[in-house]
Amino acid sequence: MIKRIIEDKIFNRLAANKVMLFFGPRRVGKTVLMRQLIDRFEGKHLLLNGEDAVSLALLESKSISNYKRLLDGIDLLSIDEAQNIAEIGQKLKLIVDEVPGIKVMASGSFSFDLQNKAGEPLVGRSTQFQLFPFSQAELSQKENILEIKQNLEDRLIYGSYPEVVNITDYVQKKDYLRDIVNA
């Protein structure tokens, strides 16, 4: 597994009553990154998903009592696909303002503009990070200088989406990228 450079920056910025927002295009590894951050975290955590009906129901009632009950004993709240949650910015603001000590991470796709949905209510309460396909610095964790040079042309043509990097067949690479563009 390739460690993302941004991982340490996000982890080190986790703070009580603050929100770490990270977003980027689909398929760049936001969910994998979130799970890696959770694995490093030593306190009790809750992971919700904005595409899951149960998660949506848990966050639906925008009330202090609901969030205090939901997050009782939780040190870290993580929300993946946060762009799918109605009024996500206002809900996160209420959580970090009213649940003492809670740390929050939320991820979402550029295509749904999580930044605009969450941004205004979280002014002064959040830090935003952007995740992109692998950088050369990240790829160099698993490649030596010869492999870097040998893979350069391939990277310039096909890019460095995490899944593309691991596909060896050029037809499959083209098909994968076509599927992403068409989706």
PyRosetta script that sets phi, psi and omega in degrees:
from pyrosetta import init, pose_from_sequence

init()
pose = pose_from_sequence("MIKRIIEDKIFNRLAANKVMLFFGPRRVGKTVLMRQLIDRFEGKHLLLNGEDAVSLALLESKSISNYKRLLDGIDLLSIDEAQNIAEIGQKLKLIVDEVPGIKVMASGSFSFDLQNKAGEPLVGRSTQFQLFPFSQAELSQKENILEIKQNLEDRLIYGSYPEVVNITDYVQKKDYLRDIVNA")
pose.set_psi(1, 136.3)
pose.set_omega(1, 179.5)
pose.set_phi(2, -90.9)
pose.set_psi(2, 127.0)
pose.set_omega(2, 178.8)
pose.set_phi(3, -80.4)
pose.set_psi(3, 130.6)
pose.set_omega(3, 179.2)
pose.set_phi(4, -78.6)
pose.set_psi(4, 136.5)
pose.set_omega(4, 179.8)
pose.set_phi(5, -59.2)
pose.set_psi(5, -36.3)
pose.set_omega(5, -177.0)
pose.set_phi(6, -70.1)
pose.set_psi(6, -17.5)
pose.set_omega(6, -176.2)
pose.set_phi(7, -56.9)
pose.set_psi(7, -49.9)
pose.set_omega(7, -178.9)
pose.set_phi(8, -64.7)
pose.set_psi(8, -37.1)
pose.set_omega(8, 179.4)
pose.set_phi(9, -62.3)
pose.set_psi(9, -44.8)
pose.set_omega(9, 179.2)
pose.set_phi(10, -66.2)
pose.set_psi(10, -48.0)
pose.set_omega(10, -177.6)
pose.set_phi(11, -58.9)
pose.set_psi(11, -43.8)
pose.set_omega(11, -178.8)
pose.set_phi(12, -70.4)
pose.set_psi(12, -19.6)
pose.set_omega(12, 179.0)
pose.set_phi(13, -93.0)
pose.set_psi(13, -7.1)
pose.set_omega(13, 177.1)
pose.set_phi(14, -58.0)
pose.set_psi(14, 124.1)
pose.set_omega(14, -178.1)
pose.set_phi(15, -143.7)
pose.set_psi(15, 154.0)
pose.set_omega(15, 179.1)
pose.set_phi(16, -59.1)
pose.set_psi(16, 135.0)
pose.set_omega(16, 175.5)
pose.set_phi(17, 60.3)
pose.set_psi(17, 34.8)
pose.set_omega(17, 173.9)
pose.set_phi(18, -131.7)
pose.set_psi(18, 156.4)
pose.set_omega(18, 179.5)
pose.set_phi(19, -116.3)
pose.set_psi(19, 128.9)
pose.set_omega(19, 172.0)
pose.set_phi(20, -100.2)
pose.set_psi(20, 112.6)
pose.set_omega(20, 178.2)
pose.set_phi(21, -100.3)
pose.set_psi(21, 128.9)
pose.set_omega(21, 170.1)
pose.set_phi(22, -133.2)
pose.set_psi(22, 137.7)
pose.set_omega(22, -174.9)
pose.set_phi(23, -143.9)
pose.set_psi(23, 166.8)
pose.set_omega(23, -179.6)
pose.set_phi(24, 173.5)
pose.set_psi(24, 178.5)
pose.set_omega(24, 179.5)
pose.set_phi(25, -62.1)
pose.set_psi(25, 161.5)
pose.set_omega(25, 176.2)
pose.set_phi(26, -63.3)
pose.set_psi(26, 147.1)
pose.set_omega(26, 173.4)
pose.set_phi(27, 72.3)
pose.set_psi(27, 20.4)
pose.set_omega(27, 176.5)
pose.set_phi(28, -95.6)
pose.set_psi(28, -4.3)
pose.set_omega(28, 175.0)
pose.set_phi(29, 106.4)
pose.set_psi(29, 24.7)
pose.set_omega(29, -179.2)
pose.set_phi(30, -63.7)
pose.set_psi(30, -43.4)
pose.set_omega(30, -179.4)
pose.set_phi(31, -67.1)
pose.set_psi(31, -42.5)
pose.set_omega(31, 177.4)
pose.set_phi(32, -60.4)
pose.set_psi(32, -45.1)
pose.set_omega(32, 178.8)
pose.set_phi(33, -60.7)
pose.set_psi(33, -44.2)
pose.set_omega(33, 179.8)
pose.set_phi(34, -60.4)
pose.set_psi(34, -43.5)
pose.set_omega(34, 179.8)
pose.set_phi(35, -66.1)
pose.set_psi(35, -35.6)
pose.set_omega(35, 176.7)
pose.set_phi(36, -65.9)
pose.set_psi(36, -39.8)
pose.set_omega(36, 177.7)
pose.set_phi(37, -64.9)
pose.set_psi(37, -42.1)
pose.set_omega(37, 177.9)
pose.set_phi(38, -62.0)
pose.set_psi(38, -41.7)
pose.set_omega(38, 179.9)
pose.set_phi(39, -60.9)
pose.set_psi(39, -32.0)
pose.set_omega(39, 179.7)
pose.set_phi(40, -79.4)
pose.set_psi(40, -22.3)
pose.set_omega(40, -174.0)
pose.set_phi(41, -74.3)
pose.set_psi(41, 135.1)
pose.set_omega(41, -175.0)
pose.set_phi(42, -93.1)
pose.set_psi(42, -16.3)
pose.set_omega(42, -179.8)
pose.set_phi(43, -87.7)
pose.set_psi(43, -173.5)
pose.set_omega(43, 179.0)
pose.set_phi(44, -80.8)
pose.set_psi(44, 137.0)
pose.set_omega(44, -177.0)
pose.set_phi(45, -129.8)
pose.set_psi(45, 160.8)
pose.set_omega(45, 174.4)
pose.set_phi(46, -132.0)
pose.set_psi(46, 124.6)
pose.set_omega(46, 178.3)
pose.set_phi(47, -108.9)
pose.set_psi(47, 120.8)
pose.set_omega(47, 176.6)
pose.set_phi(48, -114.2)
pose.set_psi(48, 158.5)
pose.set_omega(48, 180.0)
pose.set_phi(49, -130.0)
pose.set_psi(49, 125.2)
pose.set_omega(49, -178.1)
pose.set_phi(50, -66.8)
pose.set_psi(50, -5.7)
pose.set_omega(50, 176.3)
pose.set_phi(51, -101.4)
pose.set_psi(51, -0.4)
pose.set_omega(51, -176.7)
pose.set_phi(52, -101.2)
pose.set_psi(52, 128.3)
pose.set_omega(52, -177.0)
pose.set_phi(53, -61.1)
pose.set_psi(53, -38.5)
pose.set_omega(53, -179.8)
pose.set_phi(54, -66.0)
pose.set_psi(54, -44.3)
pose.set_omega(54, 177.6)
pose.set_phi(55, -60.1)
pose.set_psi(55, -44.3)
pose.set_omega(55, 179.2)
pose.set_phi(56, -61.0)
pose.set_psi(56, -41.5)
pose.set_omega(56, -180.0)
pose.set_phi(57, -64.6)
pose.set_psi(57, -38.6)
pose.set_omega(57, -179.6)
pose.set_phi(58, -63.7)
pose.set_psi(58, -33.0)
pose.set_omega(58, -178.3)
pose.set_phi(59, -94.8)
pose.set_psi(59, -7.4)
pose.set_omega(59, -172.6)
pose.set_phi(60, -58.2)
pose.set_psi(60, -50.2)
pose.set_omega(60, -177.5)
pose.set_phi(61, -75.2)
pose.set_psi(61, 105.1)
pose.set_omega(61, -176.7)
pose.set_phi(62, -82.4)
pose.set_psi(62, 75.4)
pose.set_omega(62, -179.7)
pose.set_phi(63, -137.6)
pose.set_psi(63, 149.2)
pose.set_omega(63, 179.7)
pose.set_phi(64, -59.9)
pose.set_psi(64, -43.9)
pose.set_omega(64, -178.3)
pose.set_phi(65, -63.5)
pose.set_psi(65, -39.4)
pose.set_omega(65, 178.0)
pose.set_phi(66, -61.5)
pose.set_psi(66, -48.0)
pose.set_omega(66, -176.6)
pose.set_phi(67, -70.5)
pose.set_psi(67, -35.6)
pose.set_omega(67, 176.8)
pose.set_phi(68, -66.0)
pose.set_psi(68, -39.3)
pose.set_omega(68, 178.8)
pose.set_phi(69, -68.2)
pose.set_psi(69, -45.6)
pose.set_omega(69, -178.9)
pose.set_phi(70, -62.3)
pose.set_psi(70, -38.5)
pose.set_omega(70, -171.9)
pose.set_phi(71, -103.9)
pose.set_psi(71, 12.5)
pose.set_omega(71, 178.3)
pose.set_phi(72, -60.3)
pose.set_psi(72, 121.6)
pose.set_omega(72, 179.7)
pose.set_phi(73, 82.2)
pose.set_psi(73, -0.6)
pose.set_omega(73, -179.4)
pose.set_phi(74, -93.0)
pose.set_psi(74, 131.4)
pose.set_omega(74, 178.3)
pose.set_phi(75, -95.5)
pose.set_psi(75, -30.9)
pose.set_omega(75, -177.1)
pose.set_phi(76, -134.8)
pose.set_psi(76, 121.1)
pose.set_omega(76, 172.9)
pose.set_phi(77, -102.4)
pose.set_psi(77, 125.4)
pose.set_omega(77, 178.0)
pose.set_phi(78, -120.0)
pose.set_psi(78, 131.6)
pose.set_omega(78, 180.0)
pose.set_phi(79, -126.3)
pose.set_psi(79, 114.1)
pose.set_omega(79, 176.4)
pose.set_phi(80, -92.7)
pose.set_psi(80, 149.8)
pose.set_omega(80, -178.7)
pose.set_phi(81, 56.1)
pose.set_psi(81, 42.6)
pose.set_omega(81, -175.3)
pose.set_phi(82, -63.8)
pose.set_psi(82, -22.4)
pose.set_omega(82, -178.5)
pose.set_phi(83, -63.4)
pose.set_psi(83, -16.5)
pose.set_omega(83, -178.9)
pose.set_phi(84, -86.4)
pose.set_psi(84, -2.0)
pose.set_omega(84, -176.4)
pose.set_phi(85, -98.4)
pose.set_psi(85, 121.9)
pose.set_omega(85, 180.0)
pose.set_phi(86, -58.8)
pose.set_psi(86, 136.3)
pose.set_omega(86, 177.3)
pose.set_phi(87, 55.2)
pose.set_psi(87, 39.3)
pose.set_omega(87, -175.4)
pose.set_phi(88, -59.2)
pose.set_psi(88, -39.3)
pose.set_omega(88, -179.8)
pose.set_phi(89, -62.4)
pose.set_psi(89, -44.7)
pose.set_omega(89, 179.7)
pose.set_phi(90, -67.3)
pose.set_psi(90, -37.4)
pose.set_omega(90, 179.4)
pose.set_phi(91, -67.4)
pose.set_psi(91, -43.0)
pose.set_omega(91, 178.1)
pose.set_phi(92, -65.1)
pose.set_psi(92, -38.1)
pose.set_omega(92, 177.4)
pose.set_phi(93, -60.3)
pose.set_psi(93, -46.9)
pose.set_omega(93, 179.7)
pose.set_phi(94, -61.8)
pose.set_psi(94, -41.2)
pose.set_omega(94, 179.9)
pose.set_phi(95, -63.1)
pose.set_psi(95, -51.8)
pose.set_omega(95, -176.1)
pose.set_phi(96, -71.9)
pose.set_psi(96, -23.5)
pose.set_omega(96, 177.2)
pose.set_phi(97, -80.4)
pose.set_psi(97, -27.6)
pose.set_omega(97, -169.8)
pose.set_phi(98, -116.8)
pose.set_psi(98, -12.0)
pose.set_omega(98, 179.2)
pose.set_phi(99, -107.7)
pose.set_psi(99, 101.2)
pose.set_omega(99, -174.5)
pose.set_phi(100, -57.7)
pose.set_psi(100, 130.9)
pose.set_omega(100, 173.3)
pose.set_phi(101, 80.8)
pose.set_psi(101, -4.6)
pose.set_omega(101, -176.4)
pose.set_phi(102, -68.5)
pose.set_psi(102, 137.2)
pose.set_omega(102, 172.2)
pose.set_phi(103, -107.9)
pose.set_psi(103, 141.8)
pose.set_omega(103, -174.3)
pose.set_phi(104, -133.0)
pose.set_psi(104, 136.3)
pose.set_omega(104, 169.5)
pose.set_phi(105, -123.1)
pose.set_psi(105, 140.1)
pose.set_omega(105, 175.7)
pose.set_phi(106, -141.1)
pose.set_psi(106, 137.3)
pose.set_omega(106, 178.6)
pose.set_phi(107, -124.1)
pose.set_psi(107, 153.9)
pose.set_omega(107, 178.1)
pose.set_phi(108, -166.1)
pose.set_psi(108, 168.9)
pose.set_omega(108, -176.1)
pose.set_phi(109, -87.7)
pose.set_psi(109, 147.5)
pose.set_omega(109, 172.6)
pose.set_phi(110, -59.0)
pose.set_psi(110, -36.6)
pose.set_omega(110, -171.6)
pose.set_phi(111, -61.6)
pose.set_psi(111, -23.9)
pose.set_omega(111, 177.5)
pose.set_phi(112, -105.6)
pose.set_psi(112, 3.8)
pose.set_omega(112, 172.8)
pose.set_phi(113, 55.6)
pose.set_psi(113, 58.0)
pose.set_omega(113, 177.1)
pose.set_phi(114, -54.7)
pose.set_psi(114, -36.3)
pose.set_omega(114, -177.8)
pose.set_phi(115, -57.7)
pose.set_psi(115, -46.0)
pose.set_omega(115, -179.7)
pose.set_phi(116, -72.4)
pose.set_psi(116, -33.2)
pose.set_omega(116, -179.8)
pose.set_phi(117, -71.6)
pose.set_psi(117, -32.0)
pose.set_omega(117, -175.4)
pose.set_phi(118, -106.9)
pose.set_psi(118, -17.9)
pose.set_omega(118, -168.2)
pose.set_phi(119, -58.4)
pose.set_psi(119, -61.6)
pose.set_omega(119, -171.1)
pose.set_phi(120, -59.0)
pose.set_psi(120, -48.6)
pose.set_omega(120, -179.8)
pose.set_phi(121, -64.2)
pose.set_psi(121, -19.8)
pose.set_omega(121, -174.6)
pose.set_phi(122, -101.2)
pose.set_psi(122, 12.7)
pose.set_omega(122, 179.3)
pose.set_phi(123, -55.4)
pose.set_psi(123, 127.0)
pose.set_omega(123, -178.5)
pose.set_phi(124, 79.7)
pose.set_psi(124, -3.3)
pose.set_omega(124, -177.8)
pose.set_phi(125, -117.0)
pose.set_psi(125, -1.5)
pose.set_omega(125, -173.7)
pose.set_phi(126, -140.4)
pose.set_psi(126, 159.1)
pose.set_omega(126, 170.7)
pose.set_phi(127, -126.0)
pose.set_psi(127, 137.2)
pose.set_omega(127, -176.2)
pose.set_phi(128, -111.9)
pose.set_psi(128, 138.0)
pose.set_omega(128, 177.9)
pose.set_phi(129, -129.3)
pose.set_psi(129, 145.2)
pose.set_omega(129, 176.3)
pose.set_phi(130, -111.4)
pose.set_psi(130, 134.1)
pose.set_omega(130, 178.4)
pose.set_phi(131, -109.3)
pose.set_psi(131, 133.8)
pose.set_omega(131, -179.2)
pose.set_phi(132, -122.5)
pose.set_psi(132, 175.4)
pose.set_omega(132, 171.2)
pose.set_phi(133, -56.0)
pose.set_psi(133, 167.4)
pose.set_omega(133, -177.1)
pose.set_phi(134, -52.6)
pose.set_psi(134, 139.5)
pose.set_omega(134, 171.8)
pose.set_phi(135, -88.1)
pose.set_psi(135, 164.9)
pose.set_omega(135, 176.9)
pose.set_phi(136, -63.0)
pose.set_psi(136, -35.2)
pose.set_omega(136, 178.0)
pose.set_phi(137, -61.7)
pose.set_psi(137, -38.6)
pose.set_omega(137, 178.1)
pose.set_phi(138, -69.8)
pose.set_psi(138, -42.9)
pose.set_omega(138, -179.7)
pose.set_phi(139, -65.5)
pose.set_psi(139, -29.3)
pose.set_omega(139, -178.4)
pose.set_phi(140, -68.4)
pose.set_psi(140, -10.5)
pose.set_omega(140, 174.3)
pose.set_phi(141, -65.6)
pose.set_psi(141, -27.9)
pose.set_omega(141, -177.2)
pose.set_phi(142, -115.9)
pose.set_psi(142, -0.5)
pose.set_omega(142, -179.7)
pose.set_phi(143, -124.3)
pose.set_psi(143, 142.4)
pose.set_omega(143, 173.5)
pose.set_phi(144, -87.6)
pose.set_psi(144, 178.0)
pose.set_omega(144, -174.6)
pose.set_phi(145, -60.8)
pose.set_psi(145, -36.4)
pose.set_omega(145, 178.5)
pose.set_phi(146, -66.1)
pose.set_psi(146, -46.3)
pose.set_omega(146, 179.3)
pose.set_phi(147, -63.7)
pose.set_psi(147, -37.0)
pose.set_omega(147, 177.3)
pose.set_phi(148, -59.6)
pose.set_psi(148, -47.5)
pose.set_omega(148, 179.7)
pose.set_phi(149, -66.0)
pose.set_psi(149, -39.9)
pose.set_omega(149, 179.9)
pose.set_phi(150, -67.1)
pose.set_psi(150, -30.8)
pose.set_omega(150, -177.1)
pose.set_phi(151, -93.1)
pose.set_psi(151, -4.5)
pose.set_omega(151, -174.8)
pose.set_phi(152, -58.3)
pose.set_psi(152, -50.6)
pose.set_omega(152, -178.4)
pose.set_phi(153, -60.8)
pose.set_psi(153, -43.2)
pose.set_omega(153, 178.1)
pose.set_phi(154, -58.5)
pose.set_psi(154, -43.5)
pose.set_omega(154, -179.8)
pose.set_phi(155, -66.9)
pose.set_psi(155, -36.7)
pose.set_omega(155, 178.4)
pose.set_phi(156, -67.3)
pose.set_psi(156, -32.9)
pose.set_omega(156, -179.9)
pose.set_phi(157, -82.7)
pose.set_psi(157, -47.5)
pose.set_omega(157, -170.9)
pose.set_phi(158, -104.1)
pose.set_psi(158, -10.1)
pose.set_omega(158, 179.5)
pose.set_phi(159, 80.9)
pose.set_psi(159, -166.3)
pose.set_omega(159, -174.5)
pose.set_phi(160, -136.6)
pose.set_psi(160, 37.3)
pose.set_omega(160, 168.9)
pose.set_phi(161, -57.7)
pose.set_psi(161, 141.4)
pose.set_omega(161, -176.5)
pose.set_phi(162, -50.4)
pose.set_psi(162, -43.6)
pose.set_omega(162, -177.8)
pose.set_phi(163, -71.1)
pose.set_psi(163, -36.6)
pose.set_omega(163, 179.8)
pose.set_phi(164, -63.7)
pose.set_psi(164, -38.7)
pose.set_omega(164, -179.4)
pose.set_phi(165, -59.1)
pose.set_psi(165, -32.8)
pose.set_omega(165, -176.4)
pose.set_phi(166, -91.6)
pose.set_psi(166, -5.8)
pose.set_omega(166, 178.1)
pose.set_phi(167, -88.6)
pose.set_psi(167, 129.1)
pose.set_omega(167, -178.5)
pose.set_phi(168, -97.9)
pose.set_psi(168, -24.5)
pose.set_omega(168, -178.4)
pose.set_phi(169, -83.8)
pose.set_psi(169, 125.2)
pose.set_omega(169, -175.2)
pose.set_phi(170, -67.0)
pose.set_psi(170, -32.8)
pose.set_omega(170, 177.1)
pose.set_phi(171, -65.8)
pose.set_psi(171, -42.9)
pose.set_omega(171, 178.2)
pose.set_phi(172, -63.9)
pose.set_psi(172, -38.4)
pose.set_omega(172, 177.6)
pose.set_phi(173, -60.6)
pose.set_psi(173, -47.3)
pose.set_omega(173, 180.0)
pose.set_phi(174, -61.5)
pose.set_psi(174, -44.2)
pose.set_omega(174, -179.7)
pose.set_phi(175, -63.2)
pose.set_psi(175, -42.8)
pose.set_omega(175, 179.5)
pose.set_phi(176, -60.8)
pose.set_psi(176, -48.4)
pose.set_omega(176, 179.8)
pose.set_phi(177, -64.3)
pose.set_psi(177, -38.5)
pose.set_omega(177, 176.9)
pose.set_phi(178, -61.8)
pose.set_psi(178, -41.8)
pose.set_omega(178, 179.1)
pose.set_phi(179, -62.6)
pose.set_psi(179, -41.6)
pose.set_omega(179, 178.9)
pose.set_phi(180, -63.6)
pose.set_psi(180, -45.7)
pose.set_omega(180, -179.3)
pose.set_phi(181, -63.6)
pose.set_psi(181, -43.0)
pose.set_omega(181, -177.4)
pose.set_phi(182, -73.1)
pose.set_psi(182, -23.2)
pose.set_omega(182, -179.9)
pose.set_phi(183, -79.1)
pose.dump_pdb("model.pdb")
